[in-house]
Amino acid sequence: MDTTPAPALDAPSTGTLSSDERDAILDAVRDFAAAEFAPRTLEWDAEKHFPRDVLRRAGELGLGGVYVNDDVGGAGLSRADAVAIFEELAYGDPTVTAYITIHNMVAWMIDTYGTAEQRERWLPSLVAMEDLGAYCLTEPGAGSDAAAITTSAIRHGDTYVLTGVKQFISGAGEASVYVVMARTGEPGARGISAFLVPADSEGLSFGANEKKMGWNAQPTRPVILDEVRVPAENLLGGEGRGFSIAMNALNGGRLNIATCSIGGARWALDRAIAYVHERFTFGEALAEKQSVVFAVADMATELEAARLLVRDAATALDAKAPDAATRCAMAKRFATDVGFRVANESLQLHGGYGYLQDYGIEKVVRDLRVHQILEGTNEIMRLIVGRSVLAA
């Protein structure tokens, strides 16, 4: 394997990438994913291994702060550029890429809402992926109804005391900083604030790593806060702003997970295309069967439609368009449904071989299934879109 370091992602001097700059970045990311992710993805899944060493090398490439400002070491790229980058990474391994996107979301929250001291304290090491981040919103009794969280943050002088449990937290036990949404005031969204909780905080602990259908190469644990004291200076964005901060972060998070679905499904489709050319039945290649031709046509068309919808939503997010949240919800719902469907159909085209671990298709099916649930279930995405359309 070529051990020459890939060139790091750099912020564009003009604020906008030229087509040549963008192509060079995507080539570097594509090469990184092929060299670092693809050869190990089945091993990481089987062994439930979280590849911190590879994440550090991703940080050296600039993948720890793709849309973090360059004054703290970020690449300073747009959301439209980011979704293209994450698709290429996910082609190599959607699970590890999904964690990288969550880490990027945490870094963006600190970059966007943090004080100068918070940005200086956390972002250089997060961008380098020497430190990792985790996003803590969901609770055992509050998933889709995020405004109903019960984790409390009670102020005592110059500190807040946080008590509660967060559920399904990616990177839990591995991260250095946890962005925790907790209740500082009245019931509902306006009573929620966001806090930066360092991993070494007294009273912070973690449940067992969950046994999951997929996403085995990243840890998912409960985060337990037992009267965790954090300085008041660790409040992110001010009291009562936590819910809006969390939702704004999720707009981008939904695009990130959507593009992970596209990258993983594109890999599965490429494997299926190669297989139907190689596999002969009844005297001809599967690729000559009209039913297979139609299936591949539909898969390719839906995948391209998903990609365009994600790019459109990313452009809306960059432009701060008033309907950006709705377009992000549309893209997330459509792309994650399509991604799973394409991966599952790719397995079907492989027949019995698709069910075997050695082919890698069943892993992608398992990994992409959860994308229809996290960052807001696809039912919630329909609710967001439907209410927006009906209110117009």
C-alpha positions in Angstrom: 0.0 0.0 0.0 1.3 3.5 -0.8 2.1 5.2 2.5 2.7 8.7 1.0 0.5 11.1 3.0 -2.5 12.4 1.0 -2.7 16.2 0.7 -4.8 17.8 3.4 -8.1 19.5 2.6 -7.4 23.3 2.6 -9.9 26.1 2.8 -10.4 27.7 -0.6 -8.7 31.1 -0.8 -11.7 32.6 -2.6 -14.3 31.1 -0.3 -15.5 28.9 -3.2 -13.8 25.8 -4.6 -13.0 25.8 -8.3 -13.9 22.6 -10.2 -10.2 21.7 -10.3 -9.8 22.1 -6.6 -13.0 20.1 -5.9 -11.9 17.3 -8.1 -8.5 17.2 -6.5 -10.0 17.0 -3.0 -12.4 14.2 -4.1 -9.6 12.3 -5.7 -7.6 12.5 -2.4 -10.6 11.4 -0.3 -11.4 8.6 -2.8 -7.8 7.3 -2.6 -7.9 7.6 1.2 -11.1 5.5 1.5 -9.7 2.9 -0.9 -6.5 2.6 1.0 -7.6 3.0 4.6 -11.3 1.9 4.7 -12.1 -0.7 2.0 -9.5 -3.3 2.8 -10.5 -3.4 6.5 -14.2 -2.8 6.5 -15.3 -6.5 6.8 -12.7 -7.1 9.6 -13.8 -4.0 11.5 -17.4 -5.2 11.3 -16.7 -8.8 12.4 -14.4 -7.7 15.3 -16.5 -4.7 16.3 -13.3 -2.6 16.0 -13.4 1.2 16.2 -10.3 2.3 14.1 -9.0 5.3 16.1 -5.6 5.1 14.3 -7.4 5.5 10.9 -9.5 8.3 12.3 -6.3 10.1 13.3 -5.1 9.8 9.7 -8.4 11.1 8.5 -7.8 14.1 10.7 -4.4 14.6 9.1 -6.3 14.8 5.7 -8.6 17.4 7.1 -11.7 15.2 7.6 -12.2 16.1 11.2 -13.4 19.6 10.4 -14.7 19.7 6.9 -16.9 22.7 7.4 -15.2 24.2 10.4 -13.6 27.6 10.0 -10.0 27.7 9.0 -8.8 29.9 11.9 -8.9 26.8 14.1 -7.5 24.4 11.5 -10.8 23.5 9.7 -11.1 23.0 6.0 -13.8 25.8 5.8 -15.7 24.0 3.0 -19.3 24.3 2.1 -22.1 21.8 2.9 -22.3 21.1 -0.8 -18.6 20.1 -0.9 -19.0 18.1 2.4 -21.8 15.8 1.1 -19.6 15.0 -2.0 -16.7 14.2 0.3 -18.7 12.0 2.7 -20.2 10.1 -0.2 -16.7 9.1 -1.4 -15.7 8.1 2.1 -18.9 6.1 2.6 -18.1 4.1 -0.6 -15.2 2.7 1.4 -17.1 2.2 4.7 -20.4 3.8 5.6 -20.2 3.0 9.3 -16.9 4.7 10.0 -17.9 7.5 7.7 -21.1 8.0 9.6 -19.1 8.5 12.8 -16.9 11.0 11.1 -19.9 13.0 10.1 -21.3 13.0 13.6 -17.8 14.1 14.8 -18.0 16.9 12.2 -21.4 17.9 13.5 -20.1 18.3 17.0 -17.1 20.3 15.8 -19.5 22.5 13.8 -21.7 23.1 16.9 -18.7 24.3 18.9 -17.4 26.4 16.0 -20.7 28.0 15.4 -22.1 28.6 18.9 -19.0 28.4 21.1 -17.1 31.2 22.7 -13.6 32.1 21.7 -12.3 30.1 24.6 -14.4 27.1 23.8 -13.3 27.2 20.2 -9.7 27.5 21.1 -9.9 24.8 23.7 -11.6 22.1 21.6 -11.5 22.7 17.9 -7.8 22.3 17.0 -7.7 18.8 18.5 -11.2 17.8 17.2 -10.2 18.9 13.7 -7.1 16.8 13.9 -9.2 13.9 15.3 -6.8 13.6 18.2 -9.9 14.2 20.3 -13.3 12.9 19.3 -16.7 14.3 19.8 -20.2 12.9 20.7 -23.7 14.3 20.3 -26.0 13.6 23.2 -29.7 14.4 22.6 -31.7 11.1 22.6 -32.8 9.6 25.9 -34.4 6.2 26.8 -37.8 8.0 26.9 -37.3 10.8 24.4 -36.3 9.9 20.9 -38.5 11.5 18.2 -40.0 13.8 20.8 -36.7 15.4 21.6 -38.2 18.4 23.4 -39.4 16.0 26.1 -35.9 15.2 27.4 -35.6 15.0 31.2 -31.8 15.2 31.8 -31.5 18.1 34.1 -28.9 20.8 34.5 -29.2 22.7 37.8 -27.1 25.8 38.4 -25.1 26.0 41.6 -23.1 29.2 41.6 -20.5 28.9 38.9 -21.3 25.3 38.0 -24.1 23.3 36.5 -25.0 19.8 37.9 -26.1 17.5 35.1 -28.1 14.3 35.9 -29.7 11.9 33.4 -29.1 9.2 30.8 -28.5 9.6 27.1 -29.2 6.7 24.8 -27.8 5.4 21.5 -24.8 7.7 21.6 -22.2 7.1 18.8 -18.6 7.4 20.1 -19.6 7.1 23.7 -16.7 5.9 25.8 -14.3 7.0 23.1 -15.0 10.7 22.7 -13.1 13.4 24.6 -16.1 15.9 24.7 -19.8 15.3 24.8 -22.3 18.0 23.6 -25.1 17.2 26.1 -28.6 18.7 25.8 -30.1 19.1 29.2 -33.1 20.9 30.8 -32.3 24.2 32.6 -35.8 25.6 32.6 -39.4 25.2 31.7 -40.9 22.1 30.0 -40.6 21.9 26.2 -38.0 23.1 23.8 -37.3 26.5 25.3 -36.1 25.0 28.6 -33.2 23.1 27.0 -29.6 24.2 27.0 -26.4 22.6 25.5 -23.3 21.8 27.5 -19.7 20.7 26.7 -18.9 17.8 29.0 -15.3 16.6 29.0 -14.8 12.9 29.1 -12.9 13.1 32.4 -15.8 14.7 34.3 -16.5 13.1 37.7 -19.8 11.3 37.6 -19.7 10.6 33.8 -19.9 7.0 32.9 -21.1 4.7 30.1 -23.3 1.7 29.7 -22.3 -1.4 27.8 -21.6 -1.2 24.0 -24.9 -2.1 22.4 -25.2 -5.3 20.3 -26.5 -3.9 17.0 -27.7 -5.2 13.6 -25.0 -3.1 11.9 -22.7 -0.1 12.6 -20.4 -2.5 14.4 -17.3 -0.5 13.7 -18.4 2.3 15.9 -19.4 2.1 19.6 -22.9 2.9 20.7 -23.5 3.2 24.4 -25.7 5.0 26.9 -24.1 8.0 28.5 -24.8 8.3 32.2 -24.6 11.6 34.0 -24.7 11.2 37.8 -24.5 14.7 39.2 -21.8 15.7 36.8 -20.5 19.2 37.6 -19.4 21.4 34.7 -18.3 25.0 34.9 -20.9 27.6 33.8 -18.4 28.5 31.1 -19.1 25.1 29.4 -22.6 26.3 28.5 -22.8 26.3 24.7 -24.7 29.3 23.2 -26.5 30.5 26.2 -29.3 29.1 28.4 -32.5 28.0 26.6 -30.8 27.8 23.1 -30.0 24.1 23.3 -32.9 22.8 21.3 -32.5 25.2 18.5 -28.7 24.4 18.4 -29.5 20.7 18.3 -32.1 21.1 15.5 -29.8 23.3 13.4 -27.1 20.7 13.8 -29.4 18.0 12.7 -30.2 19.7 9.5 -26.7 19.1 8.4 -26.6 15.7 10.2 -29.5 14.5 8.1 -27.7 15.4 4.9 -24.6 13.7 6.1 -26.4 10.4 6.9 -28.2 10.7 3.6 -25.0 10.9 1.7 -23.6 8.0 3.7 -26.5 6.0 2.4 -25.7 7.0 -1.2 -22.1 6.1 -0.9 -22.8 2.7 0.6 -25.5 1.9 -1.9 -23.3 3.0 -4.8 -20.7 0.5 -3.6 -23.3 -2.2 -3.4 -24.7 -1.4 -6.9 -21.2 -1.5 -8.4 -20.7 -4.9 -6.9 -24.1 -6.1 -8.3 -23.2 -4.8 -11.8 -20.0 -6.7 -11.8 -21.7 -9.8 -10.5 -24.5 -9.9 -13.1 -21.9 -9.7 -15.9 -20.0 -12.6 -14.4 -22.9 -14.9 -13.4 -24.4 -17.1 -16.1 -27.7 -18.8 -15.9 -29.6 -20.7 -18.6 -26.8 -20.1 -21.0 -26.5 -16.3 -20.7 -25.2 -13.7 -18.3 -27.6 -12.3 -15.8 -26.9 -8.9 -17.3 -28.7 -10.0 -20.5 -32.0 -10.7 -18.6 -34.5 -8.0 -19.1 -35.7 -8.1 -15.5 -32.1 -7.5 -14.3 -31.6 -4.7 -16.8 -34.8 -3.0 -15.5 -33.8 -3.5 -11.9 -30.3 -2.0 -12.4 -31.9 0.9 -14.4 -34.3 1.7 -11.5 -31.5 1.4 -8.9 -29.2 3.8 -10.8 -32.0 6.3 -11.5 -33.2 6.4 -7.9 -29.6 6.7 -6.6 -28.9 9.7 -8.9 -32.2 11.3 -7.9 -31.2 10.9 -4.2 -27.8 12.5 -4.9 -29.4 15.5 -6.6 -31.9 16.0 -3.8 -29.1 15.9 -1.2 -27.0 18.4 -3.2 -30.0 20.7 -3.6 -30.6 20.6 0.2 -26.9 21.2 0.9 -27.0 24.2 -1.4 -30.1 25.5 0.5 -28.3 25.0 3.8 -25.3 26.9 2.6 -27.5 29.7 1.4 -29.5 29.7 4.7 -32.7 29.4 2.6 -35.9 29.7 4.7 -37.0 26.2 3.6 -33.6 24.6 4.2 -34.9 22.4 7.1 -37.7 21.1 4.9 -35.4 20.3 2.0 -33.0 18.5 4.4 -35.8 16.4 5.7 -36.9 15.6 2.1 -33.4 14.6 1.2 -32.8 12.5 4.3 -36.1 10.6 3.9 -35.6 9.9 0.2 -31.9 9.1 0.2 -32.0 6.8 3.1 -35.0 4.9 1.8 -33.4 4.6 -1.6 -30.0 3.7 -0.2 -31.4 0.8 1.8 -33.6 -0.3 -1.1 -30.6 -0.3 -3.6 -28.4 -2.2 -1.2 -31.1 -4.8 -0.5 -31.8 -5.2 -4.2 -28.1 -5.6 -4.8 -28.1 -8.4 -2.3 -31.0 -10.0 -4.2 -29.2 -9.8 -7.5 -26.4 -11.8 -5.9 -28.7 -14.6 -4.9 -27.4 -16.8 -2.1 -23.9 -15.3 -2.4 -25.3 -11.9 -1.3 -26.2 -13.4 2.0 -22.6 -14.5 2.7 -20.4 -12.2 4.8 -17.4 -12.6 2.4 -19.1 -10.6 -0.4 -19.8 -7.6 1.9 -23.2 -6.9 0.5 -25.1 -8.1 3.6 -22.9 -5.8 5.8 -23.9 -2.7 3.8 -27.6 -3.7 4.0 -27.2 -4.0 7.8 -25.3 -0.7 8.1 -27.7 1.3 5.9 -30.9 0.1 7.6 -30.4 2.3 10.7 -30.1 5.4 8.5 -33.9 5.3 8.2 -34.1 5.7 11.9 -31.4 8.0 13.2 -31.0 11.8 12.9 -34.8 11.8 13.0 -36.9 8.8 11.8 -38.2 8.9 8.3 -41.7 9.2 9.7 -40.6 12.4 11.4 -39.1 13.6 8.1 -42.5 13.1 6.5 -44.1 15.0 9.3 -41.7 17.9 8.8 -42.2 18.0 5.1 -46.0 17.5 5.2 -46.6 20.3 7.8 -44.4 22.6 5.7 -46.3 21.9 2.5 -49.7 22.3 4.2 -48.7 25.5 5.8 -47.5 27.1 2.5 
